[in-house]
Amino acid sequence: MDIEIRDYKGMKVIAPSGEIDMHSSPELRKILMQFVNEKAPVLFVDFKGVEYIDSSGIATFVEGLKGMMPYGGKLKFLHIPEGIMEIFSFSKLDKVFEIYVNINDAFKG
Amino acid sequence: MKDSVTVTIPSHSKYLSMVRSIAEKMCRICGMADSETEDVKLAVDEACCNVIKHAYKGDTTNKIVVKFRAVRKGFEVIIEDSGLKADPAFIKGRDLDDVRPGGLGVHLIKRAFDVFEFDERKKTGNRLVLRRQL
C-alpha cells in the first residue's frame, strides 16, 4: 500500500492505493489519526487506487470517524470501487460514512 | 488427484497477501465467479488475521497452515495453528448496527462460507474448517 496526501481547497485528501490489510493498516491509521488529532475539519479519502480492504482497514476508518465526531469533523469518502462498496454495504457502514462519487460532490456535500 | 494446495506461512501479517493470492487462484481453478472469489479471499484473510491476533497474540514466530481443496460440490479451506485454543462460544461478530472498530471479521467469514467450525479432534492449537457449497 502507498499513501499519497494531497491538498484540495485547503483540505487534506488521503489517497491510499493497493491493498489495505492487517499489515498495512497501521500506517494508514497513523496518518489518519494524525489529522484527526489536529482536528482537521474535513478529511477526504480517495479510494480510487484501493484494490482491497479487510476488516482492519475498515476498523481504521471507523476509528477515524469516531475520533472526528466529538469536534464535528467530517470524513468523506470518494471514488469507492464497486467491490469495496459492497463490503461497506454488507457491514452497514454505507449508512455511517459520507460517500460521494467525486471530490466536487464531496466538497459541496 | 483432487485439486488441493497447502501453504505454510509464518504468523506475520506480511505474508497474508500470499495467502490471498493463492486463495484467489484456487477459487478460479474451482470455477468460482469473481464476486465469490473476492468473498472467499477476504474470508480466508480474516481467518488468518484471527489466528495471528487471537491464537498467537501477535507472536510472529509461529506457523499457520492453510489448505485449499476442491471437495464434492464445494470448496474447502482448512486453517491450522498451534496457538491458544479458540472457544467457539466467544466467537461472534458485533451487532452490525453497533458501529465501532472491530468485530466485523467473523461476519465476513460466515458470509463467504456455509460451514464455519473448529475440529474438536485437534488437541493442541486450532483447526478451522471452512466449506462453501458450489
gemmi code that builds the backbone of each chain (N, CA, C; Angstrom):
import gemmi

chains = {
    "A": [
        ("MET", (0.839, -1.190, 0.000), (0.000, 0.000, 0.000), (0.885, 1.256, 0.000)),
        ("ASP", (0.487, 2.201, -0.818), (1.108, 3.520, -0.789), (0.049, 4.523, -0.360)),
        ("ILE", (0.497, 5.617, 0.242), (-0.453, 6.654, 0.648), (0.047, 7.998, 0.135)),
        ("GLU", (-0.811, 8.645, -0.644), (-0.494, 9.984, -1.127), (-1.378, 10.978, -0.370)),
        ("ILE", (-0.787, 12.069, 0.049), (-1.555, 13.129, 0.708), (-1.600, 14.320, -0.238)),
        ("ARG", (-2.818, 14.734, -0.561), (-2.971, 15.881, -1.465), (-3.753, 16.993, -0.757)),
        ("ASP", (-3.642, 18.195, -1.293), (-4.454, 19.311, -0.799), (-5.554, 19.600, -1.802)),
        ("TYR", (-6.729, 19.900, -1.291), (-7.834, 20.303, -2.166), (-8.550, 21.475, -1.487)),
        ("LYS", (-8.380, 22.643, -2.029), (-9.020, 23.850, -1.491), (-8.806, 23.980, 0.015)),
        ("GLY", (-7.566, 23.758, 0.401), (-7.205, 23.932, 1.805), (-7.503, 22.741, 2.698)),
        ("MET", (-8.051, 21.682, 2.092), (-8.349, 20.484, 2.885), (-7.464, 19.321, 2.443)),
        ("LYS", (-7.361, 18.336, 3.311), (-6.486, 17.211, 3.010), (-7.244, 16.076, 2.327)),
        ("VAL", (-6.577, 15.481, 1.349), (-7.094, 14.286, 0.691), (-6.104, 13.158, 0.964)),
        ("ILE", (-6.578, 12.114, 1.615), (-5.738, 10.933, 1.842), (-6.075, 9.941, 0.737)),
        ("ALA", (-5.068, 9.569, -0.032), (-5.318, 8.673, -1.171), (-4.449, 7.423, -1.059)),
        ("PRO", (-4.972, 6.403, -0.367), (-4.220, 5.149, -0.304), (-4.369, 4.399, -1.632)),
        ("SER", (-3.398, 3.567, -1.938), (-3.531, 2.729, -3.134), (-2.945, 1.357, -2.846)),
        ("GLY", (-3.466, 0.366, -3.557), (-3.028, -1.012, -3.330), (-3.930, -1.707, -2.322)),
        ("GLU", (-3.329, -2.509, -1.480), (-4.101, -3.351, -0.565), (-4.015, -2.830, 0.875)),
        ("ILE", (-5.170, -2.624, 1.481), (-5.220, -2.209, 2.887), (-5.583, -3.440, 3.697)),
        ("ASP", (-4.612, -3.949, 4.423), (-4.879, -5.158, 5.206), (-4.269, -5.018, 6.604)),
        ("MET", (-4.241, -6.110, 7.318), (-3.740, -6.083, 8.691), (-2.299, -5.581, 8.752)),
        ("HIS", (-1.558, -5.835, 7.689), (-0.152, -5.435, 7.665), (0.015, -3.946, 7.378)),
        ("SER", (-0.788, -3.441, 6.457), (-0.596, -2.055, 6.024), (-1.478, -1.055, 6.767)),
        ("SER", (-2.558, -1.509, 7.385), (-3.494, -0.552, 8.005), (-2.879, 0.268, 9.146)),
        ("PRO", (-1.885, -0.231, 9.902), (-1.308, 0.631, 10.939), (-0.691, 1.918, 10.380)),
        ("GLU", (-0.112, 1.841, 9.181), (0.463, 3.040, 8.562), (-0.650, 4.030, 8.193)),
        ("LEU", (-1.726, 3.483, 7.651), (-2.877, 4.328, 7.315), (-3.462, 4.958, 8.581)),
        ("ARG", (-3.571, 4.165, 9.625), (-4.115, 4.639, 10.898), (-3.274, 5.804, 11.444)),
        ("LYS", (-1.960, 5.652, 11.354), (-1.050, 6.675, 11.868), (-1.301, 8.019, 11.180)),
        ("ILE", (-1.431, 7.974, 9.858), (-1.650, 9.210, 9.092), (-3.042, 9.778, 9.364)),
        ("LEU", (-4.031, 8.912, 9.322), (-5.409, 9.364, 9.540), (-5.572, 9.996, 10.925)),
        ("MET", (-5.069, 9.305, 11.941), (-5.255, 9.791, 13.318), (-4.430, 11.045, 13.594)),
        ("GLN", (-3.352, 11.228, 12.834), (-2.581, 12.464, 12.974), (-3.450, 13.660, 12.581)),
        ("PHE", (-4.167, 13.519, 11.455), (-5.064, 14.605, 11.033), (-6.239, 14.760, 11.998)),
        ("VAL", (-6.738, 13.637, 12.493), (-7.856, 13.691, 13.451), (-7.405, 14.401, 14.731)),
        ("ASN", (-6.221, 14.072, 15.195), (-5.708, 14.699, 16.414), (-5.466, 16.199, 16.237)),
        ("GLU", (-5.192, 16.580, 14.977), (-5.036, 18.012, 14.678), (-6.387, 18.685, 14.468)),
        ("LYS", (-7.444, 17.875, 14.633), (-8.828, 18.354, 14.470), (-9.092, 18.940, 13.076)),
        ("ALA", (-8.670, 18.192, 12.069), (-8.974, 18.589, 10.691), (-10.491, 18.649, 10.533)),
        ("PRO", (-11.022, 19.775, 10.050), (-12.487, 19.888, 9.949), (-13.092, 18.936, 8.917)),
        ("VAL", (-12.362, 18.733, 7.818), (-12.816, 17.811, 6.768), (-11.623, 17.004, 6.283)),
        ("LEU", (-11.842, 15.721, 6.129), (-10.827, 14.850, 5.519), (-11.489, 14.077, 4.392)),
        ("PHE", (-10.872, 14.121, 3.237), (-11.350, 13.317, 2.119), (-10.475, 12.062, 2.040)),
        ("VAL", (-11.100, 10.937, 1.751), (-10.348, 9.718, 1.484), (-10.707, 9.261, 0.079)),
        ("ASP", (-9.706, 9.258, -0.782), (-9.917, 8.862, -2.175), (-9.557, 7.379, -2.334)),
        ("PHE", (-10.571, 6.560, -2.627), (-10.388, 5.110, -2.731), (-10.056, 4.644, -4.158)),
        ("LYS", (-9.838, 5.568, -5.047), (-9.680, 5.207, -6.465), (-8.642, 4.099, -6.674)),
        ("GLY", (-7.535, 4.173, -5.969), (-6.459, 3.204, -6.186), (-6.487, 2.022, -5.234)),
        ("VAL", (-7.536, 1.909, -4.430), (-7.575, 0.820, -3.446), (-8.103, -0.459, -4.107)),
        ("GLU", (-7.321, -1.495, -4.032), (-7.684, -2.753, -4.684), (-8.308, -3.738, -3.705)),
        ("TYR", (-8.044, -3.522, -2.431), (-8.502, -4.499, -1.441), (-8.549, -3.834, -0.075)),
        ("ILE", (-9.555, -4.215, 0.714), (-9.584, -3.743, 2.103), (-10.156, -4.850, 2.975)),
        ("ASP", (-9.568, -5.056, 4.120), (-10.092, -6.058, 5.051), (-10.686, -5.359, 6.267)),
        ("SER", (-11.081, -6.125, 7.265), (-11.777, -5.528, 8.408), (-10.866, -4.612, 9.220)),
        ("SER", (-9.556, -4.842, 9.182), (-8.668, -3.949, 9.933), (-8.604, -2.580, 9.265)),
        ("GLY", (-8.667, -2.567, 7.943), (-8.714, -1.293, 7.223), (-10.009, -0.561, 7.499)),
        ("ILE", (-11.102, -1.314, 7.501), (-12.408, -0.702, 7.787), (-12.424, -0.156, 9.219)),
        ("ALA", (-11.859, -0.943, 10.139), (-11.814, -0.513, 11.548), (-11.028, 0.791, 11.693)),
        ("THR", (-10.002, 0.949, 10.881), (-9.206, 2.180, 10.912), (-10.071, 3.397, 10.595)),
        ("PHE", (-10.904, 3.253, 9.562), (-11.769, 4.382, 9.192), (-12.870, 4.613, 10.227)),
        ("VAL", (-13.375, 3.529, 10.815), (-14.381, 3.701, 11.872), (-13.765, 4.463, 13.051)),
        ("GLU", (-12.542, 4.117, 13.368), (-11.844, 4.805, 14.461), (-11.646, 6.288, 14.127)),
        ("GLY", (-11.263, 6.539, 12.878), (-11.087, 7.926, 12.444), (-12.389, 8.714, 12.552)),
        ("LEU", (-13.457, 8.099, 12.074), (-14.771, 8.757, 12.137), (-15.170, 9.038, 13.582)),
        ("LYS", (-14.975, 8.051, 14.433), (-15.340, 8.217, 15.853), (-14.505, 9.333, 16.503)),
        ("GLY", (-13.262, 9.444, 16.023), (-12.397, 10.492, 16.563), (-12.808, 11.884, 16.100)),
        ("MET", (-13.441, 11.980, 14.930), (-13.822, 13.283, 14.382), (-15.182, 13.753, 14.895)),
        ("MET", (-16.003, 12.808, 15.279), (-17.371, 13.157, 15.697), (-17.436, 14.170, 16.849)),
        ("PRO", (-16.625, 14.005, 17.897), (-16.759, 14.915, 19.038), (-16.521, 16.380, 18.698)),
        ("TYR", (-15.673, 16.645, 17.695), (-15.423, 18.056, 17.350), (-16.141, 18.479, 16.060)),
        ("GLY", (-17.013, 17.601, 15.572), (-17.813, 17.955, 14.405), (-17.086, 17.841, 13.083)),
        ("GLY", (-15.992, 17.094, 13.043), (-15.247, 16.899, 11.796), (-15.990, 15.985, 10.841)),
        ("LYS", (-15.660, 16.098, 9.566), (-16.320, 15.286, 8.532), (-15.296, 14.404, 7.823)),
        ("LEU", (-15.607, 13.124, 7.723), (-14.776, 12.177, 6.981), (-15.551, 11.783, 5.734)),
        ("LYS", (-15.015, 12.148, 4.588), (-15.762, 11.956, 3.344), (-15.007, 11.034, 2.388)),
        ("PHE", (-15.716, 10.016, 1.916), (-15.110, 9.027, 1.015), (-15.508, 9.316, -0.429)),
        ("LEU", (-14.582, 9.057, -1.328), (-14.918, 9.208, -2.741), (-14.242, 8.139, -3.599)),
        ("HIS", (-14.814, 7.962, -4.777), (-14.292, 7.000, -5.755), (-14.183, 5.581, -5.169)),
        ("ILE", (-15.199, 5.124, -4.470), (-15.110, 3.774, -3.892), (-15.409, 2.734, -4.976)),
        ("PRO", (-14.478, 1.813, -5.235), (-14.729, 0.772, -6.240), (-15.914, -0.120, -5.821)),
        ("GLU", (-16.536, -0.711, -6.795), (-17.765, -1.486, -6.565), (-17.577, -2.592, -5.518)),
        ("GLY", (-16.469, -3.334, -5.644), (-16.234, -4.450, -4.725), (-16.086, -3.992, -3.278)),
        ("ILE", (-15.456, -2.844, -3.087), (-15.269, -2.314, -1.732), (-16.572, -1.709, -1.221)),
        ("MET", (-17.327, -1.111, -2.134), (-18.636, -0.563, -1.747), (-19.547, -1.683, -1.242)),
        ("GLU", (-19.406, -2.838, -1.850), (-20.241, -3.976, -1.451), (-19.938, -4.383, -0.002)),
        ("ILE", (-18.674, -4.290, 0.391), (-18.296, -4.621, 1.773), (-18.850, -3.565, 2.737)),
        ("PHE", (-18.776, -2.308, 2.343), (-19.350, -1.240, 3.178), (-20.859, -1.445, 3.340)),
        ("SER", (-21.515, -1.838, 2.257), (-22.965, -2.053, 2.326), (-23.284, -3.232, 3.231)),
        ("PHE", (-22.557, -4.329, 3.040), (-22.792, -5.528, 3.861), (-22.638, -5.195, 5.350)),
        ("SER", (-21.636, -4.392, 5.665), (-21.365, -4.089, 7.074), (-22.150, -2.867, 7.571)),
        ("LYS", (-23.078, -2.397, 6.725), (-23.970, -1.275, 7.054), (-23.220, 0.038, 7.282)),
        ("LEU", (-21.976, 0.079, 6.832), (-21.193, 1.299, 7.030), (-21.465, 2.335, 5.936)),
        ("ASP", (-22.171, 1.899, 4.891), (-22.562, 2.874, 3.861), (-23.562, 3.878, 4.422)),
        ("LYS", (-24.181, 3.505, 5.544), (-25.136, 4.423, 6.190), (-24.439, 5.333, 7.202)),
        ("VAL", (-23.202, 4.999, 7.503), (-22.473, 5.717, 8.548), (-21.486, 6.723, 7.940)),
        ("PHE", (-20.791, 6.288, 6.916), (-19.812, 7.164, 6.268), (-20.487, 8.036, 5.213)),
        ("GLU", (-19.903, 9.195, 4.999), (-20.375, 10.055, 3.907), (-19.650, 9.617, 2.634)),
        ("ILE", (-20.419, 9.153, 1.664), (-19.823, 8.588, 0.451), (-20.267, 9.397, -0.770)),
        ("TYR", (-19.277, 9.793, -1.562), (-19.550, 10.617, -2.728), (-18.885, 10.017, -3.966)),
        ("VAL", (-19.434, 10.422, -5.118), (-18.897, 9.913, -6.381), (-17.531, 10.533, -6.673)),
        ("ASN", (-17.418, 11.833, -6.433), (-16.153, 12.518, -6.725), (-15.917, 13.654, -5.730)),
        ("ILE", (-14.794, 14.301, -5.867), (-14.417, 15.301, -4.859), (-15.258, 16.577, -4.972)),
        ("ASN", (-15.761, 16.860, -6.156), (-16.628, 18.041, -6.285), (-17.903, 17.866, -5.473)),
        ("ASP", (-18.501, 16.686, -5.604), (-19.716, 16.404, -4.830), (-19.398, 16.371, -3.332)),
        ("ALA", (-18.254, 15.793, -3.006), (-17.869, 15.691, -1.587), (-17.640, 17.077, -0.995)),
        ("PHE", (-17.098, 17.963, -1.796), (-16.831, 19.325, -1.325), (-18.137, 20.084, -1.069)),
        ("LYS", (-19.096, 19.867, -1.962), (-20.393, 20.554, -1.828), (-21.236, 19.935, -0.716)),
        ("GLY", (-21.044, 18.604, -0.517), (-21.923, 17.873, 0.415), (-21.707, 18.221, 1.875)),
    ],
    "B": [
        ("MET", (-5.718, -36.896, -8.910), (-5.667, -36.237, -7.610), (-6.601, -35.029, -7.600)),
        ("LYS", (-7.344, -34.884, -6.528), (-8.246, -33.736, -6.441), (-7.430, -32.458, -6.295)),
        ("ASP", (-8.031, -31.353, -6.736), (-7.348, -30.063, -6.606), (-7.124, -29.752, -5.137)),
        ("SER", (-5.881, -29.638, -4.763), (-5.556, -29.370, -3.368), (-4.209, -28.660, -3.288)),
        ("VAL", (-4.161, -27.606, -2.517), (-2.913, -26.854, -2.327), (-2.776, -26.525, -0.843)),
        ("THR", (-1.594, -26.743, -0.320), (-1.338, -26.394, 1.078), (-0.184, -25.407, 1.156)),
        ("VAL", (-0.379, -24.359, 1.920), (0.682, -23.363, 2.100), (0.910, -23.157, 3.603)),
        ("THR", (2.174, -23.078, 3.965), (2.523, -22.793, 5.353), (3.211, -21.432, 5.405)),
        ("ILE", (2.669, -20.548, 6.216), (3.270, -19.208, 6.324), (3.658, -18.922, 7.778)),
        ("PRO", (4.661, -18.066, 7.973), (4.930, -17.577, 9.329), (3.732, -16.742, 9.796)),
        ("SER", (3.553, -16.661, 11.101), (2.381, -15.946, 11.642), (2.618, -14.437, 11.662)),
        ("HIS", (2.979, -13.923, 10.526), (3.258, -12.483, 10.382), (2.336, -11.922, 9.293)),
        ("SER", (1.803, -10.750, 9.565), (0.817, -10.178, 8.638), (1.389, -9.901, 7.250)),
        ("LYS", (2.707, -9.803, 7.122), (3.262, -9.511, 5.796), (3.085, -10.671, 4.820)),
        ("TYR", (2.732, -11.836, 5.331), (2.524, -12.996, 4.454), (1.066, -13.188, 4.053)),
        ("LEU", (0.183, -12.349, 4.575), (-1.242, -12.527, 4.276), (-1.550, -12.346, 2.794)),
        ("SER", (-0.822, -11.445, 2.149), (-1.085, -11.218, 0.723), (-0.789, -12.474, -0.095)),
        ("MET", (0.162, -13.265, 0.394), (0.496, -14.519, -0.290), (-0.679, -15.502, -0.197)),
        ("VAL", (-1.263, -15.576, 0.982), (-2.420, -16.459, 1.173), (-3.587, -15.989, 0.297)),
        ("ARG", (-3.769, -14.695, 0.231), (-4.864, -14.166, -0.594), (-4.661, -14.515, -2.063)),
        ("SER", (-3.427, -14.420, -2.522), (-3.148, -14.741, -3.934), (-3.477, -16.196, -4.238)),
        ("ILE", (-3.085, -17.069, -3.333), (-3.356, -18.496, -3.554), (-4.860, -18.768, -3.475)),
        ("ALA", (-5.513, -18.133, -2.505), (-6.969, -18.307, -2.383), (-7.653, -17.894, -3.682)),
        ("GLU", (-7.233, -16.773, -4.212), (-7.845, -16.275, -5.443), (-7.650, -17.256, -6.599)),
        ("LYS", (-6.438, -17.766, -6.734), (-6.165, -18.679, -7.839), (-6.923, -19.998, -7.677)),
        ("MET", (-7.013, -20.480, -6.451), (-7.754, -21.726, -6.215), (-9.244, -21.549, -6.521)),
        ("CYS", (-9.787, -20.403, -6.163), (-11.197, -20.134, -6.458), (-11.433, -20.163, -7.971)),
        ("ARG", (-10.490, -19.597, -8.694), (-10.650, -19.558, -10.148), (-10.536, -20.968, -10.738)),
        ("ILE", (-9.602, -21.742, -10.209), (-9.466, -23.124, -10.673), (-10.762, -23.897, -10.426)),
        ("CYS", (-11.418, -23.583, -9.315), (-12.667, -24.265, -8.962), (-13.883, -23.648, -9.654)),
        ("GLY", (-13.650, -22.675, -10.514), (-14.728, -22.130, -11.341), (-15.614, -21.118, -10.664)),
        ("MET", (-15.146, -20.522, -9.591), (-15.983, -19.535, -8.904), (-16.019, -18.214, -9.660)),
        ("ALA", (-17.140, -17.530, -9.521), (-17.298, -16.214, -10.151), (-16.429, -15.193, -9.419)),
        ("ASP", (-16.241, -14.033, -10.062), (-15.385, -13.001, -9.468), (-15.865, -12.573, -8.081)),
        ("SER", (-17.169, -12.385, -7.930), (-17.690, -11.908, -6.635), (-17.499, -12.968, -5.549)),
        ("GLU", (-17.700, -14.231, -5.915), (-17.476, -15.325, -4.948), (-16.004, -15.385, -4.551)),
        ("THR", (-15.158, -15.233, -5.560), (-13.717, -15.284, -5.325), (-13.290, -14.189, -4.355)),
        ("GLU", (-13.810, -12.989, -4.540), (-13.460, -11.875, -3.644), (-13.940, -12.143, -2.221)),
        ("ASP", (-15.133, -12.709, -2.105), (-15.674, -13.015, -0.764), (-14.817, -14.056, -0.049)),
        ("VAL", (-14.439, -15.094, -0.790), (-13.641, -16.175, -0.192), (-12.247, -15.669, 0.175)),
        ("LYS", (-11.650, -14.904, -0.701), (-10.308, -14.356, -0.450), (-10.312, -13.506, 0.828)),
        ("LEU", (-11.299, -12.674, 0.959), (-11.405, -11.826, 2.149), (-11.633, -12.676, 3.401)),
        ("ALA", (-12.481, -13.676, 3.283), (-12.794, -14.522, 4.446), (-11.564, -15.292, 4.929)),
        ("VAL", (-10.793, -15.823, 3.996), (-9.590, -16.570, 4.380), (-8.583, -15.631, 5.041)),
        ("ASP", (-8.461, -14.438, 4.488), (-7.587, -13.412, 5.070), (-8.022, -13.097, 6.507)),
        ("GLU", (-9.315, -12.923, 6.707), (-9.827, -12.594, 8.043), (-9.553, -13.739, 9.027)),
        ("ALA", (-9.711, -14.960, 8.550), (-9.481, -16.109, 9.429), (-8.002, -16.187, 9.841)),
        ("CYS", (-7.114, -15.907, 8.899), (-5.673, -15.922, 9.224), (-5.318, -14.756, 10.157)),
        ("CYS", (-5.955, -13.614, 9.959), (-5.745, -12.470, 10.875), (-6.132, -12.873, 12.296)),
        ("ASN", (-7.241, -13.582, 12.404), (-7.701, -14.011, 13.734), (-6.688, -14.935, 14.402)),
        ("VAL", (-6.066, -15.789, 13.603), (-5.032, -16.674, 14.153), (-3.880, -15.835, 14.711)),
        ("ILE", (-3.430, -14.862, 13.918), (-2.303, -14.017, 14.357), (-2.674, -13.246, 15.630)),
        ("LYS", (-3.877, -12.670, 15.622), (-4.281, -11.812, 16.751), (-4.655, -12.608, 17.999)),
        ("HIS", (-5.441, -13.650, 17.811), (-6.023, -14.322, 18.972), (-5.299, -15.608, 19.373)),
        ("ALA", (-4.983, -16.448, 18.400), (-4.321, -17.708, 18.749), (-2.857, -17.471, 19.134)),
        ("TYR", (-2.189, -16.600, 18.389), (-0.761, -16.349, 18.642), (-0.506, -15.028, 19.367)),
        ("LYS", (-1.556, -14.259, 19.610), (-1.418, -12.987, 20.330), (-0.333, -12.088, 19.738)),
        ("GLY", (-0.221, -12.114, 18.418), (0.735, -11.248, 17.738), (2.156, -11.791, 17.638)),
        ("ASP", (2.372, -12.969, 18.187), (3.713, -13.582, 18.098), (3.946, -14.019, 16.641)),
        ("THR", (4.978, -13.465, 16.024), (5.202, -13.713, 14.595), (6.123, -14.910, 14.324)),
        ("THR", (6.474, -15.640, 15.359), (7.453, -16.721, 15.182), (6.796, -18.094, 14.993)),
        ("ASN", (5.488, -18.107, 14.852), (4.784, -19.386, 14.705), (4.395, -19.634, 13.245)),
        ("LYS", (3.617, -20.683, 13.051), (3.233, -21.047, 11.683), (1.716, -21.142, 11.547)),
        ("ILE", (1.273, -20.848, 10.359), (-0.135, -21.053, 10.007), (-0.148, -21.936, 8.754)),
        ("VAL", (-0.911, -23.003, 8.811), (-1.024, -23.902, 7.657), (-2.415, -23.724, 7.054)),
        ("VAL", (-2.435, -23.399, 5.777), (-3.712, -23.181, 5.096), (-3.824, -24.183, 3.944)),
        ("LYS", (-4.865, -24.973, 4.002), (-5.072, -25.982, 2.951), (-6.343, -25.651, 2.182)),
        ("PHE", (-6.191, -25.546, 0.874), (-7.332, -25.281, -0.006), (-7.610, -26.571, -0.772)),
        ("ARG", (-8.873, -26.952, -0.887), (-9.140, -28.126, -1.707), (-10.564, -28.127, -2.238)),
        ("ALA", (-10.662, -28.680, -3.428), (-11.979, -28.874, -4.019), (-12.566, -30.141, -3.407)),
        ("VAL", (-13.795, -30.044, -2.917), (-14.479, -31.222, -2.392), (-15.754, -31.405, -3.208)),
        ("ARG", (-16.466, -32.499, -2.966), (-17.664, -32.779, -3.756), (-18.651, -31.605, -3.634)),
        ("LYS", (-18.912, -31.004, -4.770), (-19.844, -29.867, -4.850), (-19.468, -28.717, -3.917)),
        ("GLY", (-18.193, -28.584, -3.676), (-17.813, -27.489, -2.786), (-16.338, -27.155, -2.803)),
        ("PHE", (-16.007, -26.213, -1.964), (-14.642, -25.716, -1.833), (-14.361, -25.599, -0.340)),
        ("GLU", (-13.226, -26.165, 0.065), (-12.940, -26.222, 1.496), (-11.592, -25.568, 1.793)),
        ("VAL", (-11.549, -24.870, 2.902), (-10.295, -24.284, 3.373), (-10.113, -24.713, 4.828)),
        ("ILE", (-8.962, -25.271, 5.116), (-8.668, -25.698, 6.488), (-7.473, -24.887, 6.977)),
        ("ILE", (-7.645, -24.240, 8.112), (-6.595, -23.365, 8.655), (-6.171, -23.904, 10.014)),
        ("GLU", (-4.894, -24.241, 10.114), (-4.388, -24.835, 11.354), (-3.338, -23.944, 12.009)),
        ("ASP", (-3.380, -23.937, 13.334), (-2.344, -23.230, 14.084), (-2.014, -24.044, 15.321)),
        ("SER", (-0.991, -23.601, 16.029), (-0.608, -24.282, 17.267), (-0.708, -23.323, 18.459)),
        ("GLY", (-1.590, -22.362, 18.315), (-1.725, -21.328, 19.350), (-2.775, -21.649, 20.383)),
        ("LEU", (-3.242, -20.580, 21.023), (-4.248, -20.722, 22.076), (-5.552, -21.253, 21.495)),
        ("LYS", (-6.166, -22.138, 22.243), (-7.410, -22.761, 21.786), (-8.530, -21.712, 21.679)),
        ("ALA", (-9.211, -21.729, 20.557), (-10.344, -20.820, 20.403), (-11.564, -21.421, 21.090)),
        ("ASP", (-12.361, -20.570, 21.681), (-13.614, -21.037, 22.267), (-14.745, -20.551, 21.365)),
        ("PRO", (-15.329, -21.483, 20.595), (-16.361, -21.077, 19.633), (-17.496, -20.282, 20.269)),
        ("ALA", (-17.744, -20.515, 21.563), (-18.839, -19.804, 22.239), (-18.594, -18.300, 22.296)),
        ("PHE", (-17.317, -17.922, 22.214), (-16.991, -16.496, 22.310), (-16.677, -15.869, 20.954)),
        ("ILE", (-16.842, -16.683, 19.904), (-16.542, -16.144, 18.576), (-17.835, -15.671, 17.928)),
        ("LYS", (-18.069, -14.417, 18.033), (-19.229, -13.857, 17.350), (-18.916, -12.403, 17.003)),
        ("GLY", (-19.395, -11.995, 15.860), (-19.152, -10.624, 15.429), (-20.022, -9.663, 16.210)),
        ("ARG", (-19.678, -8.397, 16.097), (-20.509, -7.384, 16.747), (-21.822, -7.240, 15.999)),
        ("ASP", (-22.796, -6.689, 16.684), (-24.037, -6.316, 16.025), (-23.669, -5.282, 14.949)),
        ("LEU", (-24.067, -5.531, 13.718), (-23.653, -4.636, 12.635), (-24.214, -3.219, 12.789)),
        ("ASP", (-25.237, -3.079, 13.621), (-25.768, -1.736, 13.877), (-24.964, -0.999, 14.948)),
        ("ASP", (-24.134, -1.744, 15.640), (-23.294, -1.155, 16.681), (-21.960, -0.773, 16.044)),
        ("VAL", (-21.883, 0.444, 15.551), (-20.708, 0.855, 14.770), (-19.525, 1.158, 15.688)),
        ("ARG", (-18.543, 0.309, 15.582), (-17.304, 0.519, 16.337), (-16.203, -0.264, 15.617)),
        ("PRO", (-14.940, 0.084, 15.884), (-13.856, -0.652, 15.226), (-13.857, -2.116, 15.686)),
        ("GLY", (-13.624, -3.021, 14.772), (-13.512, -4.442, 15.121), (-14.838, -5.171, 15.094)),
        ("GLY", (-14.743, -6.515, 15.183), (-15.946, -7.342, 15.256), (-16.609, -7.633, 13.929)),
        ("LEU", (-15.919, -7.293, 12.845), (-16.518, -7.475, 11.522), (-16.022, -8.751, 10.837)),
        ("GLY", (-14.836, -9.190, 11.208), (-14.195, -10.308, 10.522), (-15.029, -11.579, 10.497)),
        ("VAL", (-15.629, -11.931, 11.614), (-16.426, -13.167, 11.674), (-17.609, -13.088, 10.707)),
        ("HIS", (-18.220, -11.918, 10.611), (-19.330, -11.747, 9.665), (-18.850, -11.987, 8.227)),
        ("LEU", (-17.658, -11.472, 7.938), (-17.134, -11.606, 6.574), (-16.774, -13.062, 6.258)),
        ("ILE", (-16.345, -13.794, 7.281), (-16.034, -15.219, 7.070), (-17.325, -16.009, 6.846)),
        ("LYS", (-18.305, -15.767, 7.703), (-19.560, -16.523, 7.602), (-20.363, -16.149, 6.359)),
        ("ARG", (-20.106, -14.972, 5.841), (-20.774, -14.580, 4.601), (-20.291, -15.426, 3.430)),
        ("ALA", (-19.012, -15.789, 3.473), (-18.410, -16.493, 2.335), (-18.532, -18.007, 2.439)),
        ("PHE", (-18.657, -18.518, 3.650), (-18.651, -19.980, 3.826), (-19.925, -20.472, 4.516)),
        ("ASP", (-20.408, -21.611, 4.029), (-21.607, -22.220, 4.615), (-21.268, -22.946, 5.913)),
        ("VAL", (-20.045, -23.456, 5.982), (-19.611, -24.171, 7.190), (-18.452, -23.399, 7.810)),
        ("PHE", (-18.548, -23.159, 9.106), (-17.500, -22.474, 9.881), (-17.435, -23.239, 11.194)),
        ("GLU", (-16.477, -24.150, 11.301), (-16.436, -24.946, 12.537), (-15.009, -25.335, 12.898)),
        ("PHE", (-14.773, -25.453, 14.182), (-13.472, -25.888, 14.663), (-13.505, -27.401, 14.860)),
        ("ASP", (-12.483, -28.072, 14.365), (-12.372, -29.519, 14.513), (-11.914, -29.811, 15.945)),
        ("GLU", (-12.820, -30.354, 16.721), (-12.527, -30.576, 18.147), (-11.563, -31.736, 18.374)),
        ("ARG", (-11.292, -32.488, 17.315), (-10.345, -33.619, 17.480), (-8.912, -33.122, 17.615)),
        ("LYS", (-8.662, -31.906, 17.171), (-7.297, -31.363, 17.300), (-7.051, -30.986, 18.762)),
        ("LYS", (-6.070, -31.625, 19.351), (-5.854, -31.464, 20.798), (-5.168, -30.150, 21.163)),
        ("THR", (-4.137, -29.798, 20.384), (-3.456, -28.529, 20.667), (-3.593, -27.602, 19.458)),
        ("GLY", (-3.765, -26.333, 19.735), (-3.974, -25.394, 18.647), (-5.378, -25.527, 18.080)),
        ("ASN", (-5.523, -25.015, 16.885), (-6.860, -24.987, 16.271), (-6.820, -25.511, 14.838)),
        ("ARG", (-7.933, -26.102, 14.442), (-8.135, -26.473, 13.036), (-9.514, -25.946, 12.649)),
        ("LEU", (-9.497, -24.843, 11.908), (-10.759, -24.236, 11.472), (-11.116, -24.783, 10.093)),
        ("VAL", (-12.329, -25.293, 9.988), (-12.795, -25.849, 8.717), (-13.845, -24.894, 8.123)),
        ("LEU", (-13.553, -24.440, 6.919), (-14.470, -23.562, 6.199), (-14.885, -24.267, 4.906)),
        ("ARG", (-16.183, -24.323, 4.668), (-16.634, -25.029, 3.445), (-17.736, -24.209, 2.770)),
        ("ARG", (-17.578, -24.117, 1.469), (-18.579, -23.389, 0.682), (-19.181, -24.328, -0.346)),
        ("GLN", (-20.486, -24.348, -0.427), (-21.155, -25.159, -1.436), (-20.999, -24.488, -2.800)),
        ("LEU", (-20.753, -25.280, -3.811), (-20.661, -24.734, -5.179), (-21.769, -25.311, -6.040)),
    ],
}
model = gemmi.Model(1)
for chain_id, residues in chains.items():
    chain = gemmi.Chain(chain_id)
    for i, (resn, *xyz) in enumerate(residues, 1):
        res = gemmi.Residue()
        res.name, res.seqid = resn, gemmi.SeqId(i, " ")
        for name, pos in zip(("N", "CA", "C"), xyz):
            atom = gemmi.Atom()
            atom.name, atom.element = name, gemmi.Element(name[0])
            atom.pos, atom.b_iso = gemmi.Position(*pos), 0.0
            res.add_atom(atom)
        chain.add_residue(res)
    model.add_chain(chain)
structure = gemmi.Structure()
structure.add_model(model)
structure.setup_entities()
